[in-house]
């Protein structure tokens, strides 16, 4: 399984970005897909995830501002980020899990993309 994240960039506070993760593999529809981020000097943290049944889950930083969605036909998962804040600045990673035991935990995700940089300026 290979994951390719894209869509990062620089945006002013209050703006929006849409991240996309393209996934190779014939069993995409069975994976839990997640987004994590790692800001400067910070640990990697959970942002959002979506299960095979399209149930979304959000971490505190994402609630009310971010939306995760998957397209099983295109084997992609997107993260729409609105009302971005300076503290959202981070490298964003997409990840895939086949276990689903605890989708908030990094260790549950066996497959990771390379990350895409999001910078929010004030």
Buried (B, 14 or more C-beta within 10 A) or exposed (E): BEBBBBBBEEBEBEBEBEBBBBBEBEEBEEBBBBBBBBBEEEEBBBBBBBBBEEEBBBBEBBEEBBBBBBEBEEBBBBBBBEEBEEEBBBBBBBBBBEEEEEBEEBEBBEBBBEBBEBBBEE
